[in-house]
Amino acid sequence: MSSSEFDFDTRQIHAGTGVDAEFGSRLTPIYQTAGFVFDSFADGQGRFDGTVPGQAYARTDNPTNAAVARRLADLEGGIGGLLTASGTAAIALTLNALVTAGDHVLATASLYEGTKTLFANSFGRQGVEIELVSADASDDEWRRRVRPTTKALFTETIPNPKNDVVDLERFAGIAHAAGIPLIVDNTVATPYLNRPIEHGADIVIHSTSKWISGHGAVLGGVVIDSGSFDWASQETRYPQLTLPSARGRASFVERFGRFAFLTYLRSVTALDYGPTLPPTSAFMILQGIETLSLRMDRHVANSLALAQWLEHQENVTSVDYPGLVQSPYYARAQKYLPKGAGAVVTFELAGGVEAARAFIDSLQLISKMTHLGDVRTLAIHTGSTIHGHLTEEERLAIGITPGTIRLSVGLESVRDLRHDLERAVAAAAAAASEAEVEASLSDEAVSAA
Ligand SMILES: *Cc1c(COP(=O)(O)O)cnc(C)c1O
């Protein structure tokens, strides 16, 4: 089934899979096995060297995983994909396939916190510098940062918690002028709300742990290749793809053409590091994908309704949701996210950390939890958890104040969610005024002394 022939709602149910040939199972079977038997000596040899189709070992070759990767690649408009054990593994593998010690990668500064620690810690320690630059810096500034050793530009469609939607076409232009691929983490948008390849991205990554699987039950990740980046035009930048192997084998570009990067990622990087997704998890991700558009429509509608309600609460000092007309990212969201601006709603309570504590402790329906994209609504005080390892100044620099709360808005009745928020926002207001009274009492004590 080809992308152009059917609508998204149809492809999320059918693309990349067929009826199982052996028993006619309608659903894609879970191939729970470590390996696959060879028919003969020659067959084993051929499967290993890639001249005979078929699987060899389940570290990179599981048919259940391959079916899910085909479906996600279809939904994103890519030529193929690779499933990984988590979103973090997808990011780590993709960059590992492109860089070597001494290399440099550019990234927009507003990113998922785990990605920033991966970049700073593990890549930093290997001698790979991943330089974070403000997305608001000028084109000139971005161009000046490109070095001969720069191997990629990394960004996210909707960075959280601030929802500072990225101008993907601008960064595709900057990357391509520099001769490097644009890699986009599209986790928060999902291919239903935005398809970065249509805006110039070369490689798309997801944490499928979030909205794609959608039920908070499994971790997973995927790397999708657009097949459009011309590696061959960059002969010295990506020798692992463009030069013959040490044993004289033709280059990946020569052997696999548009599939060069994806084949290298699967047959070298993923094989070497081994972050394999269990096929049971792949099966559950596939079940999630089949209702993606339906869930996202509801996620987005609930998010907008709650963001609008929060905006009108007296002790809520700001709301970051790009679906709000007042958001500085509204116009960009209209362009890149016409079906909705995602399902992360971040807001600031007056009264700082004491208000945040009262808010979190008053929630009854909403889960106090770190995660995104669950059918359940989740709330977290990121300053004491996800961003707890940063200094107060570092938190402020990324827009996280002591009163900042992040919601991952789920699929419950919006009326019930609002009731839970009402109670918690009222508790936060009471805690804030209590803290104010205490502060003024201690001020009096100071001036009396
Ligand atoms: C969760 C998340 C990741 C990491 O994914 P895991 O599956 O938790 O490893 C990466 N990027 C974004 C935007 C995420 O939300």
The ligand as a MOL file (V3000), in Angstrom:
LIG
                    3D

  0  0  0     0  0            999 V3000
M  V30 BEGIN CTAB
M  V30 COUNTS 15 15 0 0 0
M  V30 BEGIN ATOM
M  V30 1 C 10.4450 10.8600 26.0210 0
M  V30 2 C 11.1760 11.5750 24.9730 0
M  V30 3 C 12.3970 11.1020 24.5100 0
M  V30 4 C 13.0530 9.8700 25.0860 0
M  V30 5 O 12.2830 8.7530 24.8150 0
M  V30 6 P 12.3150 7.4250 25.7470 0
M  V30 7 O 11.4450 6.5020 24.9830 0
M  V30 8 O 11.7910 7.8140 27.0820 0
M  V30 9 O 13.7430 6.9990 25.8110 0
M  V30 10 C 13.0290 11.7980 23.4990 0
M  V30 11 N 12.4990 12.9170 22.9860 0
M  V30 12 C 11.3250 13.4060 23.4120 0
M  V30 13 C 10.7870 14.6470 22.7970 0
M  V30 14 C 10.6200 12.7590 24.4160 0
M  V30 15 O 9.4580 13.2550 24.8360 0
M  V30 END ATOM
M  V30 BEGIN BOND
M  V30 1 1 1 2
M  V30 2 1 2 3
M  V30 3 2 2 14
M  V30 4 1 3 4
M  V30 5 2 3 10
M  V30 6 1 4 5
M  V30 7 1 5 6
M  V30 8 2 6 7
M  V30 9 1 6 8
M  V30 10 1 6 9
M  V30 11 1 10 11
M  V30 12 2 11 12
M  V30 13 1 12 13
M  V30 14 1 12 14
M  V30 15 1 14 15
M  V30 END BOND
M  V30 END CTAB
M  END
